[in-house]
């Protein structure tokens, strides 16, 4: 029953009651009407572009808006860090042809406002922090990390969903990088969704139709055993060759679940020692679907890795187009029971697709077993399919062109033995931590 029916019912029953009782109903009706007029507004305005409850900053509007309300943000730059711990919707407004609401770093730089759930101690400076098990939707906004003034720590994040859920749609996360970039500093992520670990909770987040670029470490990350993501229709652009950090365009890790679908990921290449960069990284988690993405000019294309902490088995890599992987494989399956089907790999410096035995599962055994590699097309690589040393793999039929070795045993092509040189020392991608 809606509030108007309640009021009508109160008056109606009052007409048939004794006078004293009738007065009590009239009093109740008056109280309800009064409550209607003193309720806080469910929508707030940041700026002066529109009439309503106006606030000078996004944080003031967030604080004043009741749970379930909307914060409408006028075009302009807002130098602040925003913390949200209630159900809200944030929308950037389009006013008289202007559509550019941007959250920027405060004048004093970005400071720590929470800690990483993985260990509970690593500091994070989030430009937008969403926490407390709430649901927050964001659209038509940009978050810019320029002038963050962080030297290495705390870890810089543009948008951080911590044990919270929601939707990110038509959002930009850009320039979450340190200036200058110190070598080996694994800081600077555009969008980070994390749950579980030291603080049990869940995060169910959809990230769609958005642009992430200028990050130092990762573009989009989904991490932790309570996390479930749909990452769809985004454009993720790395720095290109850099020694600042081993970049990953999109990462799903440590028992997170979800789907990575129809994204474009480019320009993730690490020039430093020990580690490597990747376009899409699935790390220590299983049953992820990576489908219909375009990955280009990255060190690895799509990589599935287990390091023995959790198995990264039974993932599906389907109908992706991967081109120009520098030094390493187009698709690397460094775990067991995965399916790579219907993918196209072009101009890979490593193999086209690799059933990789160089990782270790939770039982201490080498990986690269029971992988299915079929229905793929490889055109130019050091080997079409690199077989590894595992067992139970299905590696045909595939269409393979312009390689010296259609298939090659072991976990590395011979240096100079394929159509392009393959480096002798193999490095795996480094996830955000």
N, C-alpha and C positions, 0 to 999 in steps of 0.2 A: 504494500500500500504506500503511495507516495505521500509527501507531506501535506498536499492540498486535500487529499482524501481524509487524512487524519483530522485536519481542522474542520472539514465539512461534517465528518462524523461526530465530532465533539459538539458542534452547534446543534446538529439534528437530534442527538440523544437528549441534549439539554432541554429541548422544547417539550418533551414528554415527561420531564422529571419534576420533582417538587422544587419550589423556588430556591431553597438552599442548595440543592444539588445542581440545579441549573446554573446558579452563580459559580459553582466550583468548575463546571465545564467551561463557562465563559472565561473564567480566569485562566484555565489551562490553555484555551485557544489563544488568548492574548499573550501568554508566555511563549507559545510556539511561534507566533508571529514575530514577537520581539527577538527571539533567537535567530529567526531567519534574517533579520536585518543587521545583527551584530556579528554574524559569521565572517571570518576573514576571507578575503578574495582568494579564489582558487587559481588566479593568474596574476603574475607580476610582470612589470616592464623594467628592463635594465636600460637606462637612458631616457631620452625625452622624445623619441620619435613617434610615440603613440600614447594616447590618453590611458589612464589607469593608475594603478598603484606603482609609482615610479621609484627606482632605486639607482644609486650612482654606480654600484658594483654588482657583479654577479653573485658574490658571496652574500651580500646584504639581502638580495632578492631570494636566494636559496634559503636563508635563515627565516625570512618572513613568510614564505609561501607554505601553506599547510601540506601535509602528505597527500599525494595524488594530484597536486596542482601542476601548473605549467609556468616556467620562467621563459618569457619572450625577451630576446636580446636584440637591441637595436644595432645597426651597423656601426662599427667602430672598433678600436683597440682597447682591451681590458687587461692591464698589467697586474695580474694577481694569480695566486694559487687558490683553487676552489676545492672545498671539501664538502661532499654530499653524503648524508647519512639518513635520508628519508626518500620515499618513493616520489620521483619527480620526472617531468619531461622538460628538456631544455631545447629551445628552438631559436635559431638565428632568423631574424626577420628580414624581409625584403621591403624596402621603403623607397618609393619614388625612383626606382631603377637602381638602387644601391643595395648590394647583398654581400656584406663582408664583415661579419662579426668574428673577431679574432681574440682569443685568449693568449696573451703574451707573457713573457717572464717579467716579474716585478723588477723595479729599478734596482733593488739590492740583490737581484739574482734569485734563483730557485733554491729553496732550503729543504732539508729533510722534514717530511710530515708523516712518515710511517716506516715500517720495516718489512723486509721480504718475508713472506710466510714460510719459505723453505727452511730458514734457520732462526728466524725471529730476531736476528741481530743486524743483518746487513741493511744499512739505511737506504731509503728510497725518497727521492724528491719528485713527487708527482705534481704536474701542473693541474690536472683534474683527478682527484682521488674520490672514488666511490666505494664506500665500505659499510659494514653493518647489516649485511643480508638484505639490502634494499633492491628495488627495481628502478633503474634510471634509463630513460631513452634520450638520445642526443641526435640532433639533425641540423644540417645546414650551418655548421660551425667549423672554425679552424682553430687549432692549438699549435702555436709556434714557439719553439724552444730557443730561438735566437737570444743572445745575451743572457744565457742561463747562469754564467759565471761559476760553473762547477769545474774544479780542476781534475778530479777523478771520482771521488765519492762526495755525497751519496749518489747512487745510481739514478740517472735522469730518466723519467718516464713522462710521456705526453698525457695519455689517458690510462688510468689504472683502475680496473675493476677488481676489488679485493673481497672475496667471499660475497659478491653481489652480482646481480643479473641485469639484463636490459638489451637495448638495441642501439647500435651505432650506424647511422645511415646518412650518406652524403656529408661526411665529415672529412676534414683534412688534419693529419698529424704530420708536422714537418719540422725539420731542423732540430731534432732531439739529438744533438751532438755537441761535443766539447770543442772549444776553440782556444788554442790549437788542440788537435787530437793526440793525446799521449799514447805512445805505442803500448799495446796490450791492455789498455783500460777498457774493460768490458761493460761500458756504461752507454746509455743512450738508446731508448726504445720508444717507438711511436705509440703503439697500443699494447697493453699488457693486461691479460685476464688471468687471474690466479686464485686458487682456492685449495683448502685442505692443509696438509702439513701440520704445523704447530698449532694452528687455530682451525679446528674442523668447520667446514661450511661448504657451500656450493656456489658455483657461478654458471649460469646459462646465458650466454651472450651471442647475439647475432651481429656480425660486422659485415656490412654490405655497402657496395656502391661508393666506397671511400678511397681517398688517396693518402698514401703514406710515403714520405720521401725525406731524404736528408738525415736519416737516423745513423747513429754510429755503430750500434750493435745489432738490433733486430727491428724489423718493421712491425710485424704483428706476432705476438706470442700468446699461446694458450698453455697454461702450466698447472699441474697439480691434480690429484685424484678426484676432486669434486667438480672439475671443470668440464663443461660441454659447450662446444662452439660450432657455429656455422659461419665460415669465412667465405664470402661469395661476392664476386663481381668487383673486387678491389684492384687498384693499381699500386704496386709496391716497387719503389725504385731505390736501389742502394747507391753508394758513392762511386761504384766502379773500383778499380784497383786501389787498395788502401792498406796501410800497416796499423791503422788505429785500433781496429778490432776485427775479429773474425765474424763477419756479418752473416745473418740469415734473413731472407726476406720474410718468410712465414715459418714459425716454429710451433709444433704441438708436442708437448713433452710431459714426462713423469706421470703417466697414467691418465692424462687428460683424454677426453673423447671428442669426436666430432667429424666434420666434413670440411674439406678445403676444395672449393669448386669454382671454376670459371674466373680465376684471378689471373692477372698479368704481373709477373715478377721478373725484374731485370737488374743487372749491374751490381751483383754481390760477389766480389773477388777480394781475397785476403792475400797480401804479399808478404806477411810476416812468417816466422818459423812455426813449426809444431802442429798448428791447426789449419783448418780450411774454412771457406765460406760455402754457403749453399743457397739455392733459390727457395726450396721448400724442404724443411727438416722435420722428420718424425723421429723423436728420440725417447726411448724407454717407455713406449706406449704402443698398444695394439688395436687392431680393428678400426683404424682410421681410413677414410676414403679420400684419396687425392685424385680429383677427376677434372678433366677438360680445362686445365690451366695452361697458360703460355709462359714458359720460362726461357730466358735468353740472356747471354752474356753474363753467366755466373760461373763460379768455380766448379761446384757440382750443380746438377739440375735438381732432381728429387732424390733425397737420401732417407733411408730408414735405418736407424742405428739402435742397437742395444749395447750398453756398457756393463751388463751383468747385474745392475741394480734391479731393473725390471725388464722383462722380455718385451721386445717390440715386434711381436709376431702377428701374422694374419692381417696385414694391412693390404689395401687395394690401391694400386696406381694405374689409373684407367684413362685412356684417351687424352693424354697430355701431349703437348707439342713442346719439345725441348731443343734449343739450338745454341751453338757456340758456347759449350762448356769449356772453360780454360783450365788445363792441366788434369782435370779429373772427369769422372764418369757422368754420362747423361742421367742414368738411374742407377743408384747403388742400393742393393738390398742386403744390408749387413745384419740380418736376422733370419728367422725361419718362417715358412708357411705363407709367404707373401705372394700376391698375384700382380704381375705387370703385364697388362694386356691392352692392345690397341693404341699404344703410344708411338709417336714419331720422334726420333732423335736424329738431329742433323748437325754435322760438324762438331763432333766431340773430340777433345784432345785426349780423353781417356777412352774407355770402352763405351759402346752404346748403352748396354745394360749389363750389370754385374751382379751375380749371385756371390756375395762376399763372405769369405770364411775368416776374415781377420778380426771380427768381434767375438765376444764371449757371452754366452747366455747365463741365466741365473744358476745353472748347474755347473758352470765352469767349462762348458763344452764349446768348441768352435761353431760359429754360425754358418749360414749359407746352405741350409738344408730345406728340402721340400718346397722350394720356390717354383712358381709357375711363370714362365716367361714365354708368352705366345701371342701371335697376331700383331707383333710390333713391326715397325719399319725403321731401319737404321741406314743412314746414308752418310758415310765418311766418319770413321772412328779408328782407334788403334786395333780394336776387335769389335765385331758385331755384338757378340755375347761373350763376356768373360765368365768362365764357368766356376771359378773358385775351386775348392777342394771338398765341397760338401756332397751329400748324397740325396737321392730321391727328388732331384730337380727335373722339371719339364722345360726344355729350352727350344722347342720348335712347335709349329712352323713359325718362322719370322721372315720378313723380307729384308735382305741385307745387301747393300750396294757400296762399291768403292772402298773396300777394306782389304788388307792383305790376309786377315784371318777372320773367317766367318764366325768361328768360335775358337776360344783359346783357353787352355787349362791354367789354373792358378789364379792368383789375386792381383797380378800386374802384367800388363803387356810387356813384351821385350822392348827395351829402349831402342828406338829407331826401327823396330820390327813391323810397326803398323804404318798406316798412311801418314800419321803425324807422330812426333816423338812423345814418349810417355816418361814422366820423371820416375826415378827409381824409388824414392822415399814417398810412401803414401801417407797422407794425413787425413783424418776424419773431421767433420765439422764440429765446432764447439758451440754447445747450446748456451743460452743465457743462464747465468747462475749468480 
